[in-house]
Amino acid sequence: MLLGVIADDFTGASDIANTLAKGGLSTVQFLGVPTKPAPEACEAGVVALKSRSIAAADAVALSMEAFEWLRAQGCRQFVFKYCSTFDSTPEGNIGPVGEALAKALGVNGVLACPAFPTAGRTVYQGHLFVGDRLLNESGLEHHPLNPMTDPDLRRWLARQCEEPVGLVPWAIVCQGAAALRKALDAAAARGERLAVVDAISDDDLLAIGDACAEAPLLTGGSGIALGLPRNFIRQGLATGKGSAFQGADGPEAILAGSCSKATLQQIEVHRKDHPVLQVEVEAVMEGVVTPEALAAFVQGHEGQAPLVYSSTPPEKVRALQETHGPQAIAAALDALFAETAARLVYDGVRRLVVAGGETSGAVVSALSLDALAIGPEIDPGVPALAAADGRLLALALKSGNFGAPDFFAKALRTLSGS
């Protein structure tokens, strides 16, 4: 294995695995820290963790376990992948995990860049934008678990880190890889363990790839992987052939547990032509809703792309959280969707679309999947996936904020191989 990625959630892992596979690396997504060696043909291994919203110390421990496994596979370079909207709290995990990995590798001046311009995420003067809005004005300030109330990434990271945080502004990035490399080396010399790097276009991300060709560690969103595969291909270390994928036809289901604007819009588009069932949070907390009932709804609408969702507008989410607590709600919904998915797959569902990072993590854990093959891209950042254990099962794991308005129907078509 050439490149090892540690991802803090399951949809984010699919996102960067998609980028690496499109770039020509034979890529496997591992669900949790593997207990056996990677396949010999694997050039890039992405370890998907469920560590984004847990205690920082636990996230560090889990990430270091993944790092040690990847290092044992012979990786020459490592990436710590987090969300392109930097989902974390001031006590959160991005800074502590990034610092721990950097210390383990003995490096300073480690790049930190969540930019993903194709999906509208850009970084300028250390501030994160979603489209034309600052992060804290984009709706992410209402995230139920990780509300992002400050767009200044250097300031946000400084709250999480033990050591100084640097900044490489776009005025340097636009000069190219050599200037960027020099700036990162200068940050290292100043003792800045992590350095926020601006990026507003794919050209900037490619410059990052060139500048970091020999860097032991990068941290950021999937965009930072855009230029990494070609480094290995140029050196003759990778084949450039990418990954194999086999779709699956048959019964289908869509489960949505995200409250993001994008997912709410996708639900509204889908409900116009397909059966949908809303899961009321109050009913879940009271134990009225069961996995059996949700599975029965899906099975009763086989062939019609049925959708089950718990997605709720932010203002209603806040009211529910005041009553039950955000963690309790998240745990109850994750458990409900996980058990529903397990029942559906056992009963023959072969195409499964899941919206929401936490929901996706719960679902794939319930399905006891160890690894996923990376298939064609459905929408930017979201690939089709296939079970790598011989089961005829294709999945799409979508971060809440990703995907076009018609994502759900498009995903099901792609999963079937059409």
Kinemage of the C-alpha trace (Angstrom):
@kinemage 1
@onewidth
@group {chain A} dominant
@subgroup {mainchain}
@vectorlist {calphas} color= white
{ca met a 1} P 0.000 0.000 0.000
{ca leu a 2} L 1.304 3.427 -0.972
{ca leu a 3} L -1.150 5.862 0.598
{ca gly a 4} L -3.025 5.470 3.860
{ca val a 5} L -6.053 7.589 4.774
{ca ile a 6} L -7.655 7.936 8.193
{ca ala a 7} L -11.190 9.322 7.785
{ca asp a 8} L -13.272 10.540 10.711
{ca asp a 9} L -16.590 9.312 9.308
{ca phe a 10} L -17.904 6.836 6.757
{ca thr a 11} L -19.260 9.211 4.117
{ca gly a 12} L -16.079 11.261 4.232
{ca ala a 13} L -14.118 8.080 3.692
{ca ser a 14} L -16.163 7.331 0.573
{ca asp a 15} L -15.588 10.894 -0.602
{ca ile a 16} L -11.785 10.705 -0.527
{ca ala a 17} L -11.769 7.095 -1.750
{ca asn a 18} L -13.703 8.361 -4.765
{ca thr a 19} L -11.072 11.040 -5.401
{ca leu a 20} L -8.200 8.554 -5.186
{ca ala a 21} L -9.897 5.973 -7.406
{ca lys a 22} L -10.684 8.619 -10.048
{ca gly a 23} L -7.034 9.626 -9.877
{ca gly a 24} L -5.969 6.130 -10.850
{ca leu a 25} L -5.134 4.386 -7.570
{ca ser a 26} L -6.581 0.965 -6.786
{ca thr a 27} L -8.529 1.976 -3.687
{ca val a 28} L -10.239 0.016 -0.919
{ca gln a 29} L -12.357 1.547 1.837
{ca phe a 30} L -12.038 -0.328 5.117
{ca leu a 31} L -14.863 0.012 7.626
{ca gly a 32} L -13.181 0.369 10.969
{ca val a 33} L -9.610 -0.641 11.744
{ca pro a 34} L -8.932 -3.910 9.882
{ca thr a 35} L -7.753 -7.017 11.694
{ca lys a 36} L -5.977 -8.554 8.704
{ca pro a 37} L -3.588 -7.310 6.000
{ca ala a 38} L -4.863 -5.316 3.034
{ca pro a 39} L -5.268 -7.007 -0.379
{ca glu a 40} L -2.034 -7.036 -2.355
{ca ala a 41} L -3.566 -4.995 -5.182
{ca cys a 42} L -4.567 -2.155 -2.844
{ca glu a 43} L -2.559 0.994 -3.607
{ca ala a 44} L -4.604 3.352 -1.415
{ca gly a 45} L -6.343 2.249 1.754
{ca val a 46} L -8.998 4.413 3.390
{ca val a 47} L -9.849 3.475 6.980
{ca ala a 48} L -13.314 4.793 7.824
{ca leu a 49} L -13.790 5.576 11.504
{ca lys a 50} L -16.775 6.907 13.427
{ca ser a 51} L -14.682 9.394 15.377
{ca arg a 52} L -15.936 12.834 14.364
{ca ser a 53} L -18.314 13.412 17.259
{ca ile a 54} L -16.755 11.359 20.064
{ca ala a 55} L -14.488 12.636 22.844
{ca ala a 56} L -11.184 14.001 21.533
{ca ala a 57} L -9.066 11.551 23.540
{ca asp a 58} L -11.059 8.625 22.155
{ca ala a 59} L -10.766 9.988 18.611
{ca val a 60} L -6.992 10.265 18.991
{ca ala a 61} L -6.686 6.707 20.301
{ca leu a 62} L -8.820 5.276 17.494
{ca ser a 63} L -7.018 7.300 14.826
{ca met a 64} L -3.620 6.180 16.094
{ca glu a 65} L -4.783 2.560 15.950
{ca ala a 66} L -5.719 3.093 12.299
{ca phe a 67} L -2.391 4.827 11.670
{ca glu a 68} L -0.385 1.920 13.090
{ca trp a 69} L -2.275 -0.558 10.897
{ca leu a 70} L -1.693 1.562 7.803
{ca arg a 71} L 1.980 1.983 8.652
{ca ala a 72} L 2.268 -1.795 8.970
{ca gln a 73} L 0.932 -2.079 5.392
{ca gly a 74} L 3.954 -0.098 4.167
{ca cys a 75} L 2.300 3.272 3.448
{ca arg a 76} L 4.657 5.993 2.249
{ca gln a 77} L 2.229 8.834 2.910
{ca phe a 78} L -0.717 9.448 5.249
{ca val a 79} L -3.814 11.652 5.086
{ca phe a 80} L -6.104 12.575 7.956
{ca lys a 81} L -9.420 13.268 6.251
{ca tyr a 82} L -12.139 15.385 7.867
{ca cys a 83} L -15.217 17.159 6.555
{ca ser a 84} L -14.989 19.965 4.005
{ca thr a 85} L -17.138 21.994 6.404
{ca phe a 86} L -14.660 21.312 9.247
{ca asp a 87} L -17.309 19.758 11.498
{ca ser a 88} L -15.961 20.001 15.046
{ca thr a 89} L -16.477 21.904 18.272
{ca pro a 90} L -13.865 24.044 20.070
{ca glu a 91} L -13.180 20.931 22.154
{ca gly a 92} L -13.279 18.818 18.989
{ca asn a 93} L -11.092 16.291 17.341
{ca ile a 94} L -9.447 17.757 14.257
{ca gly a 95} L -6.632 19.545 16.052
{ca pro a 96} L -5.829 16.798 18.574
{ca val a 97} L -5.831 14.020 15.950
{ca gly a 98} L -3.775 16.092 13.502
{ca glu a 99} L -1.203 16.906 16.179
{ca ala a 100} L -0.994 13.299 17.376
{ca leu a 101} L -0.340 11.998 13.867
{ca ala a 102} L 2.216 14.726 13.187
{ca lys a 103} L 4.054 13.921 16.416
{ca ala a 104} L 4.074 10.205 15.580
{ca leu a 105} L 5.711 11.005 12.244
{ca gly a 106} L 7.991 13.673 13.714
{ca val a 107} L 6.860 16.464 11.373
{ca asn a 108} L 5.837 20.127 11.650
{ca gly a 109} L 4.281 22.447 9.086
{ca val a 110} L 1.585 19.897 8.256
{ca leu a 111} L -0.995 21.181 5.782
{ca ala a 112} L -4.587 21.649 6.992
{ca cys a 113} L -7.026 22.393 4.165
{ca pro a 114} L -10.694 21.315 4.002
{ca ala a 115} L -11.286 23.006 0.619
{ca phe a 116} L -13.430 21.202 -1.970
{ca pro a 117} L -14.158 23.852 -4.653
{ca thr a 118} L -16.265 21.484 -6.794
{ca ala a 119} L -18.742 21.304 -3.910
{ca gly a 120} L -18.468 25.019 -3.122
{ca arg a 121} L -16.065 24.775 -0.171
{ca thr a 122} L -13.171 27.219 -0.448
{ca val a 123} L -10.614 28.634 1.988
{ca tyr a 124} L -9.389 32.211 1.684
{ca gln a 125} L -7.265 34.064 4.241
{ca gly a 126} L -7.822 31.092 6.513
{ca his a 127} L -11.620 31.514 6.399
{ca leu a 128} L -13.888 28.720 5.162
{ca phe a 129} L -16.662 29.540 2.697
{ca val a 130} L -19.636 27.428 1.587
{ca gly a 131} L -20.600 28.851 -1.771
{ca asp a 132} L -20.563 32.621 -1.338
{ca arg a 133} L -21.276 32.501 2.391
{ca leu a 134} L -18.907 32.279 5.318
{ca leu a 135} L -19.169 28.932 7.105
{ca asn a 136} L -20.991 30.409 10.103
{ca glu a 137} L -23.640 31.935 7.805
{ca ser a 138} L -24.171 28.865 5.617
{ca gly a 139} L -26.548 26.869 7.812
{ca leu a 140} L -23.711 24.851 9.355
{ca glu a 141} L -24.008 27.041 12.446
{ca his a 142} L -27.142 24.961 13.154
{ca his a 143} L -25.472 21.544 12.839
{ca pro a 144} L -27.077 19.351 15.542
{ca leu a 145} L -23.780 17.841 16.772
{ca asn a 146} L -20.996 20.130 15.553
{ca pro a 147} L -22.323 23.669 15.052
{ca met a 148} L -19.755 25.754 13.179
{ca thr a 149} L -19.987 29.287 14.545
{ca asp a 150} L -16.601 30.649 13.437
{ca pro a 151} L -15.259 30.571 9.852
{ca asp a 152} L -11.676 31.415 10.904
{ca leu a 153} L -10.013 27.987 10.752
{ca arg a 154} L -6.766 29.138 12.284
{ca arg a 155} L -8.622 30.535 15.288
{ca trp a 156} L -10.840 27.421 15.527
{ca leu a 157} L -7.832 25.070 15.361
{ca ala a 158} L -5.937 27.155 17.908
{ca arg a 159} L -8.683 26.371 20.415
{ca gln a 160} L -8.119 22.664 19.859
{ca cys a 161} L -4.342 22.480 19.491
{ca glu a 162} L -1.524 22.525 22.015
{ca glu a 163} L 0.957 24.089 19.577
{ca pro a 164} L 0.837 27.187 17.314
{ca val a 165} L -1.215 27.047 14.114
{ca gly a 166} L 0.120 28.668 10.934
{ca leu a 167} L -1.441 30.096 7.782
{ca val a 168} L -0.345 29.976 4.143
{ca pro a 169} L -2.493 32.565 2.298
{ca trp a 170} L -3.664 32.300 -1.288
{ca ala a 171} L -1.160 34.957 -2.382
{ca ile a 172} L 1.508 32.297 -1.827
{ca val a 173} L -0.526 29.288 -2.968
{ca cys a 174} L -1.219 30.877 -6.373
{ca gln a 175} L 2.529 31.114 -6.996
{ca gly a 176} L 2.691 27.338 -7.290
{ca ala a 177} L 4.071 24.262 -5.611
{ca ala a 178} L 7.584 25.553 -4.935
{ca ala a 179} L 6.354 28.671 -3.118
{ca leu a 180} L 3.842 26.624 -1.142
{ca arg a 181} L 6.485 24.082 -0.140
{ca lys a 182} L 8.776 26.890 1.018
{ca ala a 183} L 5.962 28.411 3.113
{ca leu a 184} L 5.157 25.079 4.771
{ca asp a 185} L 8.833 24.549 5.554
{ca ala a 186} L 8.918 28.030 7.112
{ca ala a 187} L 5.866 27.163 9.220
{ca ala a 188} L 7.673 24.029 10.384
{ca ala a 189} L 10.743 26.048 11.319
{ca arg a 190} L 8.548 28.358 13.422
{ca gly a 191} L 7.253 25.353 15.359
{ca glu a 192} L 3.765 25.446 13.836
{ca arg a 193} L 2.639 21.831 13.890
{ca leu a 194} L -0.399 22.471 11.614
{ca ala a 195} L -0.776 25.210 9.012
{ca val a 196} L -4.070 26.247 7.397
{ca val a 197} L -3.598 26.540 3.621
{ca asp a 198} L -5.889 28.557 1.353
{ca ala a 199} L -7.407 26.974 -1.766
{ca ile a 200} L -10.111 28.428 -4.011
{ca ser a 201} L -9.833 26.240 -7.126
{ca asp a 202} L -8.827 22.766 -8.276
{ca asp a 203} L -5.597 24.285 -9.595
{ca asp a 204} L -4.736 25.188 -6.012
{ca leu a 205} L -5.441 21.613 -4.920
{ca leu a 206} L -3.174 20.271 -7.662
{ca ala a 207} L -0.446 22.654 -6.497
{ca ile a 208} L -0.937 21.258 -3.002
{ca gly a 209} L -0.475 17.746 -4.373
{ca asp a 210} L 2.783 18.734 -6.075
{ca ala a 211} L 4.068 20.615 -3.028
{ca cys a 212} L 3.291 17.686 -0.734
{ca ala a 213} L 4.598 14.875 -2.938
{ca glu a 214} L 7.165 13.960 -0.301
{ca ala a 215} L 5.198 15.070 2.761
{ca pro a 216} L 4.632 12.253 5.258
{ca leu a 217} L 1.264 13.701 6.358
{ca leu a 218} L -1.530 15.922 5.042
{ca thr a 219} L -4.805 16.816 6.746
{ca gly a 220} L -7.986 18.141 5.169
{ca gly a 221} L -11.018 17.386 3.054
{ca ser a 222} L -11.061 15.040 0.094
{ca gly a 223} L -9.881 17.857 -2.193
{ca ile a 224} L -6.300 17.614 -0.939
{ca ala a 225} L -6.111 14.132 -2.461
{ca leu a 226} L -6.792 15.466 -5.961
{ca gly a 227} L -3.120 15.685 -6.922
{ca leu a 228} L -1.723 12.814 -4.850
{ca pro a 229} L -2.333 9.818 -7.165
{ca arg a 230} L -0.332 11.306 -10.016
{ca asn a 231} L 2.706 11.602 -7.732
{ca phe a 232} L 2.796 7.824 -7.325
{ca ile a 233} L 1.951 7.192 -10.976
{ca arg a 234} L 4.767 9.489 -12.152
{ca gln a 235} L 7.216 7.572 -9.996
{ca gly a 236} L 6.076 4.278 -11.489
{ca leu a 237} L 4.829 3.077 -8.110
{ca ala a 238} L 1.135 2.872 -9.094
{ca thr a 239} L -0.505 1.367 -12.169
{ca gly a 240} L -2.967 4.202 -12.818
{ca lys a 241} L -5.731 1.685 -13.554
{ca gly a 242} L -7.947 2.573 -10.578
{ca ser a 243} L -10.465 0.209 -8.958
{ca ala a 244} L -12.812 -2.491 -10.230
{ca phe a 245} L -16.546 -2.222 -9.462
{ca gln a 246} L -19.582 -4.453 -9.955
{ca gly a 247} L -23.037 -2.946 -9.478
{ca ala a 248} L -26.098 -4.758 -8.153
{ca asp a 249} L -29.662 -4.787 -9.414
{ca gly a 250} L -32.664 -5.715 -7.314
{ca pro a 251} L -34.737 -4.309 -4.443
{ca glu a 252} L -33.812 -0.841 -3.252
{ca ala a 253} L -34.136 1.445 -0.219
{ca ile a 254} L -33.185 4.993 0.770
{ca leu a 255} L -32.583 5.966 4.403
{ca ala a 256} L -31.961 9.622 5.289
{ca gly a 257} L -30.901 10.780 8.736
{ca ser a 258} L -29.347 14.129 7.835
{ca cys a 259} L -30.839 17.532 8.620
{ca ser a 260} L -28.702 19.464 6.134
{ca lys a 261} L -30.225 21.861 3.619
{ca ala a 262} L -29.074 19.688 0.721
{ca thr a 263} L -30.703 16.544 2.101
{ca leu a 264} L -33.944 18.351 2.933
{ca gln a 265} L -34.117 19.586 -0.660
{ca gln a 266} L -33.351 16.107 -2.017
{ca ile a 267} L -36.186 14.668 0.048
{ca glu a 268} L -38.628 17.251 -1.322
{ca val a 269} L -37.575 16.463 -4.908
{ca his a 270} L -37.826 12.706 -4.358
{ca arg a 271} L -41.257 12.786 -2.708
{ca lys a 272} L -42.838 14.218 -5.881
{ca asp a 273} L -42.574 10.891 -7.712
{ca his a 274} L -41.766 8.283 -5.050
{ca pro a 275} L -43.237 6.984 -1.776
{ca val a 276} L -41.718 8.520 1.367
{ca leu a 277} L -42.180 7.919 5.069
{ca gln a 278} L -41.195 10.479 7.693
{ca val a 279} L -39.982 9.209 11.039
{ca glu a 280} L -41.012 11.587 13.816
{ca val a 281} L -38.282 12.017 16.416
{ca glu a 282} L -40.772 12.173 19.286
{ca ala a 283} L -42.211 8.814 18.242
{ca val a 284} L -38.711 7.323 18.106
{ca met a 285} L -37.858 8.602 21.584
{ca glu a 286} L -41.119 7.133 22.900
{ca gly a 287} L -40.344 3.754 21.311
{ca val a 288} L -43.392 3.853 19.062
{ca val a 289} L -41.486 3.473 15.773
{ca thr a 290} L -39.861 0.095 15.095
{ca pro a 291} L -37.408 -1.224 12.487
{ca glu a 292} L -40.029 -3.776 11.481
{ca ala a 293} L -42.498 -1.017 10.571
{ca leu a 294} L -39.944 0.879 8.502
{ca ala a 295} L -38.852 -2.283 6.702
{ca ala a 296} L -42.475 -3.143 5.971
{ca phe a 297} L -42.977 0.271 4.340
{ca val a 298} L -39.932 -0.246 2.111
{ca gln a 299} L -40.934 -3.790 1.175
{ca gly a 300} L -44.465 -2.661 0.404
{ca his a 301} L -43.109 -0.226 -2.191
{ca glu a 302} L -40.444 -2.355 -3.835
{ca gly a 303} L -39.454 -1.032 -7.245
{ca gln a 304} L -40.661 2.494 -6.445
{ca ala a 305} L -37.459 3.840 -4.813
{ca pro a 306} L -39.016 4.176 -1.323
{ca leu a 307} L -37.464 6.693 1.071
{ca val a 308} L -37.564 6.672 4.877
{ca tyr a 309} L -36.298 9.829 6.551
{ca ser a 310} L -35.970 11.499 9.925
{ca ser a 311} L -34.607 14.755 8.512
{ca thr a 312} L -36.085 17.801 10.264
{ca pro a 313} L -35.627 21.582 9.806
{ca pro a 314} L -33.021 23.116 12.176
{ca glu a 315} L -35.504 25.055 14.306
{ca lys a 316} L -37.444 21.890 15.150
{ca val a 317} L -34.210 19.994 15.796
{ca arg a 318} L -33.184 22.586 18.415
{ca ala a 319} L -36.503 22.274 20.230
{ca leu a 320} L -36.243 18.475 20.321
{ca gln a 321} L -32.655 18.658 21.550
{ca glu a 322} L -33.709 20.848 24.468
{ca thr a 323} L -36.156 18.142 25.510
{ca his a 324} L -34.164 14.971 24.920
{ca gly a 325} L -30.528 16.033 24.418
{ca pro a 326} L -28.645 15.902 21.082
{ca gln a 327} L -26.652 12.760 21.837
{ca ala a 328} L -29.697 10.790 22.949
{ca ile a 329} L -31.603 11.708 19.774
{ca ala a 330} L -28.646 10.881 17.536
{ca ala a 331} L -28.110 7.520 19.231
{ca ala a 332} L -31.788 6.559 18.968
{ca leu a 333} L -32.048 7.483 15.292
{ca asp a 334} L -28.762 5.795 14.393
{ca ala a 335} L -29.884 2.594 16.115
{ca leu a 336} L -33.273 2.684 14.374
{ca phe a 337} L -31.799 3.143 10.893
{ca ala a 338} L -29.045 0.594 11.535
{ca glu a 339} L -31.495 -2.104 12.589
{ca thr a 340} L -33.803 -1.245 9.685
{ca ala a 341} L -30.950 -1.522 7.188
{ca ala a 342} L -29.814 -4.853 8.590
{ca arg a 343} L -33.351 -6.226 8.315
{ca leu a 344} L -33.775 -4.928 4.761
{ca val a 345} L -30.507 -6.405 3.503
{ca tyr a 346} L -31.265 -9.718 5.206
{ca asp a 347} L -34.633 -9.746 3.411
{ca gly a 348} L -33.090 -9.075 0.007
{ca val a 349} L -32.447 -5.366 -0.545
{ca arg a 350} L -29.485 -5.092 -2.922
{ca arg a 351} L -29.233 -1.319 -3.445
{ca leu a 352} L -29.057 0.895 -0.375
{ca val a 353} L -28.647 4.682 -0.290
{ca val a 354} L -27.908 6.343 3.056
{ca ala a 355} L -27.789 10.104 3.710
{ca gly a 356} L -25.892 11.495 6.685
{ca gly a 357} L -22.431 10.712 7.996
{ca glu a 358} L -23.470 9.458 11.424
{ca thr a 359} L -26.358 7.462 9.954
{ca ser a 360} L -24.062 5.906 7.350
{ca gly a 361} L -21.574 4.874 10.015
{ca ala a 362} L -24.282 3.181 12.049
{ca val a 363} L -25.690 1.395 8.993
{ca val a 364} L -22.442 -0.075 7.686
{ca ser a 365} L -21.525 -1.199 11.190
{ca ala a 366} L -24.852 -2.993 11.502
{ca leu a 367} L -24.269 -4.690 8.140
{ca ser a 368} L -20.901 -6.068 9.365
{ca leu a 369} L -19.111 -4.832 6.277
{ca asp a 370} L -15.320 -4.958 6.471
{ca ala a 371} L -14.401 -3.281 3.180
{ca leu a 372} L -15.942 -1.628 0.125
{ca ala a 373} L -14.865 -1.476 -3.501
{ca ile a 374} L -15.022 2.009 -5.016
{ca gly a 375} L -17.195 2.478 -8.094
{ca pro a 376} L -18.221 5.339 -10.395
{ca glu a 377} L -18.993 8.802 -9.055
{ca ile a 378} L -22.671 9.580 -8.531
{ca asp a 379} L -22.208 13.270 -7.709
{ca pro a 380} L -19.022 15.131 -6.720
{ca gly a 381} L -17.638 13.490 -3.602
{ca val a 382} L -20.060 10.551 -3.567
{ca pro a 383} L -19.077 7.278 -5.276
{ca ala a 384} L -21.007 4.075 -5.775
{ca leu a 385} L -19.729 1.364 -3.433
{ca ala a 386} L -19.922 -2.425 -3.462
{ca ala a 387} L -19.452 -4.935 -0.658
{ca ala a 388} L -15.997 -6.468 -0.960
{ca asp a 389} L -16.898 -9.695 0.880
{ca gly a 390} L -18.737 -11.408 -1.974
{ca arg a 391} L -22.227 -10.210 -1.047
{ca leu a 392} L -24.328 -8.769 -3.875
{ca leu a 393} L -24.840 -5.373 -2.265
{ca ala a 394} L -24.228 -1.879 -3.650
{ca leu a 395} L -24.342 1.251 -1.514
{ca ala a 396} L -24.149 5.018 -1.653
{ca leu a 397} L -23.109 6.768 1.565
{ca lys a 398} L -23.824 10.474 1.222
{ca ser a 399} L -22.625 13.246 3.492
{ca gly a 400} L -25.613 15.384 4.392
{ca asn a 401} L -24.442 18.427 2.449
{ca phe a 402} L -23.503 16.630 -0.773
{ca gly a 403} L -25.385 15.727 -3.923
{ca ala a 404} L -27.628 17.335 -6.528
{ca pro a 405} L -31.378 17.743 -5.872
{ca asp a 406} L -32.134 14.499 -7.783
{ca phe a 407} L -29.394 12.573 -5.980
{ca phe a 408} L -31.509 9.712 -4.632
{ca ala a 409} L -32.926 8.521 -7.952
{ca lys a 410} L -29.563 9.053 -9.652
{ca ala a 411} L -27.796 7.014 -6.966
{ca leu a 412} L -30.083 4.042 -7.378
{ca arg a 413} L -29.510 4.025 -11.144
{ca thr a 414} L -25.739 4.153 -10.678
{ca leu a 415} L -25.762 1.361 -8.080
{ca ser a 416} L -27.484 -0.931 -10.569
{ca gly a 417} L -24.632 -0.385 -13.014
{ca ser a 418} L -26.792 1.539 -15.493
